């Protein structure tokens, strides 16, 4: 492990400069043209076979060594968020209203640093597939991971297992955190339009008031989890948008609400959708209004497989500094489209502490003051190399 770190530390200034360049030039979902070009060019320079434009703007670099049949996939996300940056950093975004507020600039750089070290060491027997994915932040069922899978990612680049890493602000820098099972929640979006009959606010009896109906629906939705879901099964139904009316003396024709719905189990996901649809329809009927529901299933729950998580954990325990290791962390109700890849291949998603000291590295993800911790370039890249070499040199490969 020490030799791996030493090799990556040799080039750390190069990769810090790269990470900050990526931070300064963020690109939104499916527009990662500059970022993807940098990634592909570097991989080709280091001897990788590169395929571009998988699933729109995705990049895969493949490197073989020896005659082993085992293959591993390592994934990093490349896209930024539609956020106006407020860090004041000298390398802050020059693309107004676009920001790397989730650390994907760091994830991309960690995997590139690992790519260079893997190519130089060639200390593995098998195939490594480096997956640079677009549009993780897309939030829709045709996200970057889903499109890459649909575009034949695992047919073109077979993987026995796939792994991903995400930085975690608020946790000690470099801390590796693992979880066996559903680590992140599914995420569904619901848009509901309530249509009534508008009229004068002084004569409500002549209307079918969509605002009163919508208010009743919002209150009733609070019972969906509380009175339908087993208390031992986590679930969230949040109304994040409520829009209606333009004047205090006018009852409008329609109102609009939008929800996010999250959970960890497929059967709970089905139950939530059934109950929300039923509740909204019956509430609307009771007020004499019409409810149109657009229910979109987004990312599935991210399910880490047991064997691969245990392997990643074992490597991490040997790799991590003493005490900077969490064998079984707490699941999150955030969502992550790496789940689409884990539906197709076994694997595991790992959290890497971004820092717990006051400042940008401990700001929440998606915060306009967040910044990736450059100290994690070495930590994340070195872990990637250790994981890859142990996987491909061991007995974790394909069992034909």
Phi, psi and omega in degrees: 000321181299317181296324178296310180301317182300318180297316182287322177299330178303324184252016190297323180297322177300318184279330172297316178298320178296314181300318181289329174294316178296322178297322183286339183234063183288153179224139182283174183309131178064014174238022186278053185289308180296313181300311180298325178295318178298314180301309184297318181297318179293317180299316178297321178300325182271006174098011179278146167281123189242135170240130182257165171060040172273127183061040180093281185237019180284153180233137171232130174247130183241136178225129178249149175211134181074197183244016181290149181266351182288150180217138180236147174245132175241130187241138171229146178262150189244344192275161179250187184241154176280070183231139176278116186292140180228029181282330185072012181288152179296339178251028178298160183304135173263357177261097187304130179083005177232133187209143169278081182262009180233000175086016180293334173299320178289320179299316179298316182293319178303315183289326175293319177297321176294320180301315180296317181294319178298318180293325181284320183283319183050038184261051178210158183237094183151212185231134174247129177247115180262117188254111177255107193259138174275167159055042173292328183276006186299322175076010181236163185294346176256047181289182182300314180296316180298318180292322178295318177298314180295333180275010175088027182310307187275348171280320178286324184230078182303137179228133173287330178202154178233146182225149177222157177229140172229136177293153183226096178296148182092347175257151182306139183303131177084357181291128178266131183233133185236159176207129178264111181124204183284102187272328181224154191276158166290159183221115179242147180244133182233126176244127185234123176253124179255116182249125178237223177223114185284173179174193183284136180296339178276352181229060185298337181293345179267003184242171165242097195285111180286338180289313178298317179298318180294319178300319178295321179295317180300316179294316181296327180298336179293345179269349184301310179283314187297328187238010179230336185256135176307129181304340179276353178253114181290139176203153181224132169233110183239130172270112183256345180225134174215115185227131178191141169079159180226343183215151186284349180247019179232124171275119187285169179283330187211163175221160184224135171229152178226140185236156162244137184234125186224145176195183186242349184238139179303320181292327176290322177301315179296316181297318179300315180296315180301313184291321179296315179299314182295314183298314182296316182296316183287323176297315179300317180298321182293338179258002179071029178240173181249139178241124174251123186247127172248103186252110185248119176279121182266238183284139173287169174297143179274114187249106175284132180280149189296308186296315183290325177293320178296321177296311179300323179294316180298317177297315181298322181294323177285331187275320190290150173297153184305128179082352183259056188206133177236113186291323181217098184277189181263133177298161180239146176273004166291168181236165188203127186280358168303341177304326179296323178290322180288344172288336183259332181222147173293157180168193184205148179249134187238140173264144179232116184305129182265350180128145181238013177270149180305138180136186186302324185289343179255001175294153181296151172301145181070016176266142184288356177251009184283149170213145176290146181273113183297339177297338181279352177299313179292314183299311183293316180295317180296321177296318178303316182294314179299315180299314182295312183295319179291323179295312186280340178264358183254215185242025185266007184282189183296139178252093184281000000 
